[in-house]
Amino acid sequence: MRREVRRHFPLFSAGMMLTLAISGALVQAQAVPGRSRTPGLPLSPTRRVDDTQLKQVIVFGRHSVRAPVADNSVLNNFSAQPFPSFPVATGLLTPNGAALEKILGGYYRLWLTKEGLLTGDDLSDAASVYFRANVLERTIVTAQSLAAGMLPAANINVNFLGPQESDPLFDPVGAGVARLDARMAVAAVNGRLAGDPQSLTSAYAPELTLVRSILFNYPAGETPVPATPANKIDVTAIPIEVTAGTSGAPVDIAGLSAVFGAIDPFIMEYAEGLPSAEVGWGQLSAVGLSQTARLYNLGIDLEYRTPYLAQVQSSNVASHIVRSMVQAATGNTMTGALGNPSTKVVVLIASDVNVCGFAGLLHIDWLVQGYPPDYCAPGGDMVFELRQSQRTGEYMVRASYVVQTLDQLHNKTALTLAAPPAIAPLFIPGCSVGNATFDCPLADFVKVARHAIDPLSADLTN
């Protein structure tokens, strides 16, 4: 449901910048030379002690494991063998997905309690958390499951809108907060491809060759290449072109979108814990999974990390995240922030397109073993820590990408501080300093965000 286009305001007013300027904790931040790949773990004795204290954490993540978004009656047109069945309807979070997210929530509980942000008294801590999910069932249940793992003795309210509404944080175009110029969107994507989208078939020839061999059940590299089975569609042969988007997508990349849909089940099959014989019909190793996922990631990258599209679609959530940090640091209520000045934990759960688009807006990259670069995996989170130096009083932002590995998902592995999920420190261009955790002075983070965010694509609704 589209809403009327809302009034827009400058992202950071002169008053807000003055607040930053007069708050000594937010200016002239020095590098904190702490060293830690896992938040909260001890530092190397060869480094200066990390004297920062965690004041707030913002978790922006993708839903956990779900059933494929296309029904098997559609998917089976693309494959020689029937796709395996999932225990829930298309697009819904699986029971295993909920259990995996609860495990991750339990890890956050351990970490945040160790850091002193949570007390261990769930009923007391519940007053200082804010959870919000996009309108889809899989995002809502993911948020509820994460909350159940983080604060198991409390009944945490997850904020979400009705299924026919558009949440401005996650769908600003549908909500009327932002306007997408369809012609500019097509031009922006075509511009990244030198005006020749079909060239992707040569650039990603190994991945496409692998996908075809899996779908049509023959060894990769077999020559001559077997013909397409009767009454089947070869998604790898559909011409690739970029046109105006439909059904909520910013652009339509014909050909690539078909491949995207056909391979969507593969990662989910493995993460769901299906037997190896049912993951790509027994033809996909861990390396093969990562290779096919490169094509999935390519579609996300073009549609949501392309600079124009990232700015239109991710400015609003970025504005709210930054304002929430400033609100926590200053202790002053701020329009366009989430929660209140005493909120210690903010959790936002949406889809891969939202998380990847936000990362693209700020030019943030990561690499986690087993996944392609910048891959937004099921249950994966961008985590932003607002920390304060106990020596200088200055505030800084420490960012990381936290995700269960494919094997941790597949095996439903318990997580502890000694056996954590994969954690990649994030470098924020124009902001991060050269220490191991790439800390970013909060004032600099605000400046970077102010430069990246389109004020006409953001609102100040709390």
N, C-alpha and C positions, 0 to 999 in steps of 0.2 A: 504494500500500500504506500503510495507516494504522499508525502505531506507537502504543505506549502513551503516554498523556499524561505528559510529563516533569515533574520537579520544577522549580519556578520559584524565582528568587531576586531580591532587590532589584536593580534595574538598576544603580545605582551605590551601593555600600556606603559606610558612614562612612569606612572605610579608604581607599577610592578618592578620596572627596572630600577627605580629609586629604592624600593624595598631591598632589592638585591645589593645595590651599591652601599646602603647604610648598614647592612648586616655583615659584619666583619667575617662571619663564618662562611660567607659565600663569595668572597673575592680573594684574589691573589693566592689561590690554592697552590700548595707546593706538591710535588710528586711524593706519594707515599710508597717507599720502596719495599713494601711487603711482598711476600711471595706465596701464592697459594693458587693452585689450580682448582681445588675444591674449597668453596667458601667455608670458613670456620676451622680449617685444619691448621695444625701448627706450621709456623714459618721455618725456613731454613736458618740454621744458626749463623750462616755466613751473611745473612741479610739483616738490615735494621728491622727491629720489631715493628709489626703493624700495630699502630696505636689507635686505629680507627674503631669506632663503635657503631654497630648497625642500628639505624634509627627507623628505617622503613624499607620494605621490599615490595616491588611490583612484579608480578608474574603475568606474562602475556603469553598464552599458550594455545596450542592446537588440541582439538578433541582427541581422545584415545582411539583405540581400534574399533572400526565400524564395518558393517557389511558394505560391499561395493555399491556405488551410487546408481548403477544400471542393473536392471533385472537380468537374470540368466537367460530369459527368453530373448533379450536383445544381445547379450554377450555371446551367446552360442552361435550367432550368425558370423562371428569373427574367428571361430576356432574349429579345429577338426574334432575335438573332444568336448564334451559338456564341461562347463565350469563347475567346480564344487559348490555345494550349498553352504550357506551360513545359517546360524540358528535364529536370526532375526530378519525382518524385512529390509529391503534396500535402504541404505543410508543410515540405518539406526546403529547406535552403539551396541556392541555385543556385551554379554555378561562378563566375558574375559576382559574386554576393554574397560568396563567399570572397575573390575578387580585390579587391573594394572594401574589405573589412576589412583585408586585408594592406596596402593603400595607406594606410589610416588608421593602422595600426600603425607604418608607416614614418614618418608625420608625428610620432607620439608619440616615436619614436626620436630624430628630429632635435631636437624640443623638449626632451626630458628630458636629452639629451646636452649641449645648450647650457646648460641649467640646472645641470648638474653632478651630477644625480641618477644618471644612467647614465654609465659611463666610456667607452663605445664598444668595450670588450672584452666581447663577448657571453657568453663562457664564465664570466667573472668576474661579470658583472652577473646572470647566471641564478640565482646563489645568493641574490639579494636581491629576487626577484619571487615573487608568489603569484597564481596564476590559478585561478579556479573558475567552473564553468558549471552551469546547470541541466541536467536529465537529457535534454532534447530534443536530437535530432541537430543542429538548426539553431543551438542555443546552443553546443554543444560545438565544432562546426566553426568558428563565429564566433570563439570564444576561441582556438582553435588558429591560425586565420588571423591574428588580431591579434598573437599571440605571434610568428608567423613574420615579420611585418613589423617588429615592435619589436626582436626579437633574432634575426636571420636565421641566425646561425652557431651558435645554441644549440638544443638539443632541450628545449623547455620542457614540463614536465608540467602538464597541465590537470586539476585535481581535479573529479570529478563522480561521482555515484552511478549505480546501475543504472537501466535504463529503466523498471522497475516500482516504483522507490522514490520517495519524496517527500523532496526536499532541504529541511531545516528552514529554510534561509535564504530560499528562494524559494516554498516551499509549506508554511508553518508549520501550517496547519490540517490538511492531509493527513498531515503528519509527526507530528501529535499534540502539537505545541508550543503551539498556540493553539486555542481553541474559538470557533466562530462560532455565535452565536444567530440562527437563521434568521428568526425573527419580528422580532427587532431589526433585522436586515439589511434586510428588506422595509420596515419602518417608517422606517428612516433614509433610504432612497432616496425613498420616497413623500413623506416630510417635505420633501425638497428640491424636490418638484414640487407642493407644496400639495395633496397627495392626489389629484392629477389628472394622471396620466401622459399621457393622451391630449392634453393641452394642448401637448405637444411638437410635435404636427402643425402647429399654427399658429405656434408660436415658430420652427420650422425649416421653414416652408412653402417658402421659396425653394430651400433645399437639397434637399428632398424632390421638388420640381417638377423640378429639374435632374436628379436621379438617375433619376426615371421616364422623362424624355425620352431619356436616354442608353440605359437598358436596353431601351426599346421603339422606339428609333431614329426619333425625330421631333424637329423643332426645338423647343427650349425656348420656351415662350410661345405655341405654336400653339393656336389656338382654332377650334372646340371641341377639348377634349383628346381625343385618340384613345382608342378603347376598348382594353381589355386584349386582346392577341392571343389567339387560340384556344389552349387547352391550356397557357397560361402563368399564372404567379402574380405578381400585382402586390404586391411586398413593401411598397410605400409605403402600401397600403390596409389592411394587417393592423392591427387594434386594438392599441394599446400598453397593456400592463399589467405590473405588477411582482409577481412571485411568488417563492417560495423557489427557490434555485438548484439546478441539477442538473449533473452531469458536470463537477464541479470549479469551476463559476462560483458566486460568492457570492450572486448573485440572477439571476433570469431576467427579462429585460425583453422580453416577447413583442412582436413588431412591430418594435421598434428592433433587436433581435437579428437579425431576418431582413434588414433593410436593411444592418446591419453586415456580414453575411456576403456579401451581393450586391456591395457596393462594395469589399470587402477587396482584390480583385485590382487595382484601378485604380492606386494608388500603386506597387504592386509591378511592374506592367507598365511604367510609365515608368522606375522605378529600375533595372529589369532591362535597360533599353536597347532595348526593343522598338520597331519603327518606329511613327511617330505614327499610322499607319492602324490599328494594333492596340492603341492606348491608348484605351480607351473607344470602340472602333470608329471612331477618328478624330474623335470629337466633343468630346474633352476638351483644353482648353488648360491651361497652368500654373495660371491663375486658377481654372478649373473643377476641377482636381485638388484644390486647396486647399479649395474650397468643399465638395466631396463629402467630403473628409477631416474636415470639421467634424462630420459625423454619426458617423463612426467614432470620433472623439475624444469625442463626447458619451457613447457607450456606455462607453468606458474611464473617463471622468470619474465617471459615476454608480456604476459597479461597483467602482472601486478608489480614487478620490479622496474619496468620501463619508467624512466624518470617522470614523464608527464602523468602516467597512470598512477604511479606511487603517490605523487603529490595530491592528486584529486581524491584518491580513495583512502589514503592513510593519514592525511593531515589532521583530521579530527581526533582520531585516537591518539596520535602523537601529542597534540595540544593538551589533551586531558591527562596523559601520563606525565608530561613535564609539569603541568600546573599542580598535579597532586604532590610531586616531589617538593616543589617550592612551598606549597601549603604546609607540608610536614616540617620543612626546614625552618620556616618563619613562625609557625604556630598561628598564623593568621588565616581565617577562612578566605578562600579564593574562588571566584566564579570560574566555572569550567574545570574544577577539580573533582576528584572522586573521593567519596567518604568525607571525613572531616579532619581537622588538624591533628587529632589524636589517633587517626587510623594508622596502624602499623603494617598491616598486610593488605595489599590490593591484588586481587586475582581476576584476570580477564580471560575468558575462554571463548575462542572462536574457531576459525578454520585455518588451514595452511595458507590460503590466499591472503588472509588478514595479517598473519605473523610475517610472512615473506614480504608482503607489501610494505609493512612498517619498517622492516630491516632494510629494504631497498630505499626507502625515503631517506634514511640516515646513512646509507652506503655501508652498512654493516655486513660482514661476511663471517662464515665459520666453516670449519671442517671437522667432522666427527667420524672416526673410523667405522667403516661399514656402510656409510651413507655418502651420497654425492655431495659436493660442495653446496652449502646454503640450503640443504634439504630440510624442510619442516616436517619432521617425522611425527607419527602418531604419538600424542602426549608430550611432544617436545615443547619447551618453554624458553622464551627470552626472559631472563631474570635481571632486574635492575635493583641494585642495592644502594640506598641512600646512607652514606656513612659519614661520621664526623670524627675528625682528628681530635684526640684528647689532649694533644700537645698544643695545637694552634686554634682549635675550635672551628676550623674550616670544614665545609661540607664537600663531599665528592660523590661521584656516581661510579659504581663498579658493576659492570655488566657481564653476563655469561649466558651461554646457551646450555640448558640442562635437558638431557634426553636419555631415556632408557635405550640401551643398545638393542639391536635386532634380537640377539640371543636372550637378553634380559626380558624382552617382550615375549618371545616365543616360549621361554621356560617359566614365565611368571616369577622371576628371581626376586627374592626379598632384598631390600635395600637398607643399608646402614651407613653410618659415617665412615666405617672402615671399608665398606663395599658399596660405594655410591653409584648413582647413574653416571653416564659420561657427562663431563663438564668441560666446555670450551670457553676460555676467557674471550671476551669480545673487545676488539679495538674499535673505538668510535672516531672516525676521521675528523680532524680539526679540533679535537678535544682531548683524546687520551694521551697520557704521558707514557714514558718509556719503561715503567716498571712491569713486573710479571703479570699483574692483574689489570693493566691498562686503565688505571684509575683516571677519572675525568673530573676536574673541578666543576662543581655544580653551576657556577656562573658561566663557565665556558660551554657546558652542556646546553644551557638555556640559549646561548648565542647561536650554537650550531642548530638547535631546533628552530629558533626564530628564522634563521636563514632558509631552512628546508621547508618549513610549513607554509602552505598557501592560506593566508587568513580568510580568503573568500571560500575556502573549503572546510572551515572549522567554525564551531559555535561555542558559546560559553554556558551551555546548559550543564548543570551539575548532575 
